[in-house]
């Protein structure tokens, strides 16, 4: 389970509110979107950013989630293919 993961421990220790959501979303499609949102500035430059070790741990968790739950990995879309169908 995620609770025994060392990368989870790094994030949870620094940001328990993020840790709660990571536990909630582990094994769900929402996990990918949540970790991506945390690693990306979605607030127009107003987000202060996460400390390097926490950001790295989130990245590693996202990779581990993809390996553990490959069926939940979002398939990239090809804009050229979708535009040809119009």
N, C-alpha and C positions, 0 to 999 in steps of 0.2 A: 504494500500500500504506500501511498504518497507520504504518509507520516514518517516513515523510516528512511526517506530519501534525503541525502545530505544537501542537495540543492534546494529542496523544499525547506529544510531547516534554516538555511541562510536567508531565504526570503521571509519566512514566517517570523524569525527572530527580529528582523529589522522592521517588517511591516505586517503585523498580525492580521490586519483587515484584508490584506491581499492573500495571506495564507489561508484564511477562511474560504475565500472564493476559489482558490486553487483546489482546495479539498473538495468543495462543492462540485466544481466542474470537471474534476479528474475522471476520465473515461467517458466524457460527453463531448459532443461537437463544439459546445461553447468554450471549451478550454482553449482551442486554437485561436479563436477570435479574441478572447480575454488576454492571453499572453501577447498577442500581436499588438493589441491596443496599448498595453503597458510599455511595450518596446518602441512605440511610435508616438510622435507628438501629434495628438489629435485635438489639441487645444489652441492651435494657432500661435505657438511659441510661448504660451504662458506656463507650460509645465516645466518645473525645475529639473526634472530628470532623476533617475535613480542612481545610487552609488554603483560604481563599476562591478563589485562582487555580486550585488543583487541582480543587476542587469545580466551578467554572465550566467548566474544561476537560473534566471528565467529562460534564457536562451537554451540552456542545457535541459531544463524541464520540458520545454516545447519539443525538443528533439527526442527526448525519452518518451514523451506522450505519443509522438508519431510512430515510434518503433513499437510501443506497447499496443497501440490501437490504430493499425494502418488503414482500417476501413473508414476512419474518421478524418483522414487527411484530405483536405480540400483539393480537388482536381483543378489545375490551372486551366483557364479558358483561353482559347486562341481567338483573338479578335478578328483575325483574317478569316477563319473558318466561319465564325458567326456573321460576319459582314457579307460573306458570299451567299448566305441563306436568305438574305433580305430581298 
